[in-house]
């Protein structure tokens, strides 16, 4: 399928596959056509897989459980999402910092279990984490505002840059970018880190989970500005599957250096000869 990517499916197998989930492997509570067959075949061939998500409202156990219920038994070690990457980044880069997470329970729980000091005291908060939080309210905005603007000591980071989260039936709901924008607008601060796709933070976590080098892997997803951008920024091969967010027109409008290596109408076309 020509659309700025290769008109042919890949002619080789990669050692590792980095898959987006929603819009790529499944949509809502249904596997997308060819997903089960592809994943099962890659596993039979001994290829390594990891599944990524920018959604921090679920933890790896929840994602592994969902894939298993849908007919793709998956261990937690094959799941990397922004709960994992944000927790890892804070532990490695801000040890001992007082953190205010504007987040739902899966991320808050992961941070507590990792020993991160959570605080709602603006006088001690050093990091404000803006996440996809469906309980976001003025109280949380005020705490972030006071920590960043009034006390002038906290930095702003985010789990993911997504503007909205897609829902079945063509609907969506505001995602983390809306919360980041509210804090930036009121404080004048700028977000200093994104722990989700397309950042290098997410890619490095995926490669660590695979135990492979980036040149051995293919990134597969449905969004140009997260999945594919993560790959193109790193100089990696990528495949855009036209079952989710981005369409052929989006690929054609994109600069050549931001286009995927392959553009496929369904995910099982990743198999050579598919």
C-alpha positions in Angstrom: 0.0 0.0 0.0 1.8 3.2 -1.1 1.3 6.2 1.1 4.7 7.5 1.6 5.9 4.3 3.2 6.8 1.1 1.4 4.2 -0.3 -1.0 5.2 -3.8 0.1 5.1 -5.5 3.5 8.5 -6.1 5.2 10.7 -8.6 3.4 12.4 -9.7 6.5 11.7 -10.6 10.1 13.0 -8.4 12.9 14.5 -9.8 16.1 12.2 -7.6 18.2 8.8 -5.9 17.7 7.7 -2.9 19.7 3.9 -2.7 19.5 1.5 0.0 20.4 -1.7 -1.4 21.9 -4.9 0.6 21.4 -5.6 1.1 17.7 -2.9 -1.4 16.7 -3.5 -4.7 18.6 -7.0 -4.0 19.8 -9.7 -1.4 19.7 -11.8 -1.2 22.8 -12.4 -4.8 23.9 -11.8 -6.5 20.5 -8.6 -7.6 18.9 -8.1 -6.0 15.5 -8.0 -8.3 12.4 -4.8 -10.3 12.1 -3.5 -9.3 15.5 -3.9 -12.7 17.2 -2.4 -14.6 14.2 0.6 -12.2 14.0 1.5 -12.3 17.6 1.2 -16.1 17.8 3.3 -16.6 14.7 6.0 -14.2 15.9 6.2 -16.1 19.2 6.4 -19.4 17.4 9.4 -18.0 15.4 11.1 -17.0 18.7 10.9 -13.2 18.1 10.8 -10.9 21.1 7.8 -8.7 21.7 7.0 -5.7 23.9 3.7 -3.8 24.1 3.7 -0.1 24.8 1.0 2.3 25.9 1.0 6.0 26.8 -2.0 5.4 29.1 -1.1 5.7 32.8 -4.6 4.8 34.1 -3.7 1.1 34.0 -0.6 -0.8 35.2 1.2 -3.6 33.4 -0.7 -6.3 35.3 -4.0 -4.8 34.0 -2.8 -4.6 30.4 -1.4 -8.2 30.6 -4.7 -9.3 32.0 -6.7 -7.6 29.2 -4.5 -9.2 26.4 -4.9 -12.6 28.1 -8.7 -12.2 28.2 -8.7 -11.2 24.6 -6.9 -14.5 23.7 -3.3 -13.3 23.7 -1.7 -14.7 26.9 0.9 -12.1 27.9 3.3 -11.8 30.8 3.7 -8.5 32.6 7.3 -8.3 31.6 6.2 -7.6 28.0 4.2 -4.5 29.0 5.8 -1.1 29.2 3.6 1.9 29.8 3.9 5.4 31.3 3.3 4.0 34.8 6.5 2.1 34.3 8.5 4.9 32.6 7.5 7.7 34.9 8.2 5.6 38.0 11.6 4.6 36.6 12.5 8.1 35.6 11.7 9.6 39.0 13.6 6.8 40.9 16.7 7.2 38.7 16.7 11.0 38.2 14.9 12.6 41.2 15.7 10.2 44.1 14.3 11.5 47.4 12.3 14.3 45.7 8.8 15.2 47.0 6.5 14.5 44.1 2.9 15.7 43.5 1.3 13.3 41.0 -1.9 14.6 39.3 -2.7 11.0 38.4 -5.1 8.1 38.9 -4.4 5.2 41.4 -2.3 2.9 39.2 0.5 5.5 38.9 0.1 6.7 42.4 0.3 3.1 43.7 3.4 2.3 41.5 5.1 5.4 42.9 4.4 4.5 46.5 5.6 0.9 46.0 8.8 2.3 44.5 9.4 4.4 47.6 8.7 7.8 45.9 7.7 10.5 48.5 4.3 11.7 47.5 3.2 15.1 48.8 0.4 17.7 48.5 2.3 20.3 50.4 3.3 23.1 47.9 6.1 24.2 50.2 8.0 20.9 49.8 6.9 19.6 46.4 9.9 19.4 44.0 8.2 17.6 41.0 4.7 18.0 39.7 3.7 15.0 37.5 0.8 15.9 35.1 -0.8 12.7 34.0 -4.1 11.5 32.4 -6.3 12.1 35.4 -10.1 11.9 35.1 -10.4 13.3 38.7 -8.5 16.5 37.8 -10.0 19.5 39.6 -9.3 23.1 40.7 -7.8 21.8 44.0 -5.1 19.9 42.2 -4.4 22.8 39.8 -4.0 25.1 42.8 -1.5 22.8 44.5 0.5 22.6 41.3 0.3 26.4 40.8 1.5 27.1 44.3 4.4 24.6 44.1 5.6 25.9 40.7 4.7 29.6 40.6 4.3 30.8 44.2 7.0 28.8 45.9 9.1 28.6 42.7 10.8 25.3 43.4 8.9 22.6 41.5 9.4 21.4 38.0 6.7 20.1 35.7 6.9 16.8 34.0 4.3 14.6 32.2 3.6 11.0 31.6 2.5 11.5 28.0 1.9 14.2 25.4 -1.4 12.9 24.1 -4.1 15.5 23.5 -7.0 13.0 23.8 -7.5 9.3 24.5 -9.5 7.6 21.7 -12.6 5.7 22.7 -14.7 3.1 20.8 -17.2 4.6 18.4 -15.0 7.5 17.3 -15.3 9.3 20.6 -12.4 10.5 22.8 -11.7 12.3 26.1 -9.1 14.8 27.2 -5.7 13.3 28.0 -2.6 14.5 29.8 -1.8 17.3 27.4 -4.9 19.2 28.6 -3.7 19.1 32.2 -0.2 20.2 31.2 -1.6 23.1 29.2 -3.7 24.2 32.2 -0.6 24.2 34.5 1.6 25.9 31.9 -1.0 28.6 31.2 -1.4 29.5 34.8 2.2 29.3 35.9 4.2 30.3 32.8 6.3 27.2 33.4 7.2 24.7 30.6 7.0 20.9 30.9 10.6 19.6 31.1 10.1 15.9 30.4 7.7 13.5 28.7 8.0 9.9 29.9 5.8 8.5 27.1 6.0 8.0 23.3 7.6 9.6 21.4 10.3 10.3 24.0 13.6 8.4 24.2 12.6 7.6 27.8 9.9 5.2 26.5 12.1 3.8 23.8 14.9 2.9 26.1 12.5 1.2 28.5 11.1 -0.9 25.6 14.6 -1.8 24.4 15.6 -2.8 27.9 12.6 -5.0 28.2 13.5 -6.7 24.9 17.2 -6.9 25.6 18.0 -5.8 22.0 19.6 -3.0 20.1 17.3 -0.5 18.3 18.6 -1.6 14.9 17.2 -5.1 15.6 13.7 -3.9 16.2 10.6 -2.6 14.4 8.2 -0.1 16.0 4.5 -0.7 15.0 1.7 1.7 15.8 -1.3 3.7 14.6 -0.2 7.3 15.4 2.4 9.3 13.4 3.1 11.8 16.2 3.8 9.3 18.9 4.5 5.7 17.7 6.2 6.6 14.4 7.9 9.7 15.6 9.5 7.7 18.4 11.0 5.5 15.7 12.0 8.1 13.2 13.6 10.3 15.9 15.8 7.3 16.7 16.5 6.3 13.1 14.6 3.1 13.5 12.3 1.2 11.0 8.6 1.6 11.7 5.2 0.5 10.4 2.1 2.5 10.5 -1.1 0.4 10.7 -4.2 2.1 9.3 -6.5 0.8 12.0 -6.4 3.7 14.4 -5.6 7.3 14.6 -3.5 8.3 11.5 -4.6 7.7 7.9 -3.0 7.8 4.5 -3.6 11.5 4.1 -1.7 12.2 7.3 1.3 10.2 5.9 1.2 12.1 2.7 1.2 15.4 4.5 4.1 14.5 6.7 7.7 15.5 5.9 9.5 12.6 4.3 11.8 12.1 7.3 8.8 11.7 9.5 7.1 9.0 7.4 7.1 5.3 8.4 9.1 2.6 6.7 5.9 0.7 6.0 2.2 1.6 5.8 -0.1 -1.4 6.2 -3.9 -1.8 6.1 -3.8 -4.6 8.8 -1.2 -5.7 11.2 -0.6 -9.2 10.0 0.9 -7.8 6.8 4.0 -7.4 8.9 4.8 -11.1 8.1 7.0 -11.4 5.0 4.8 -12.4 2.1 1.7 -11.2 4.1 
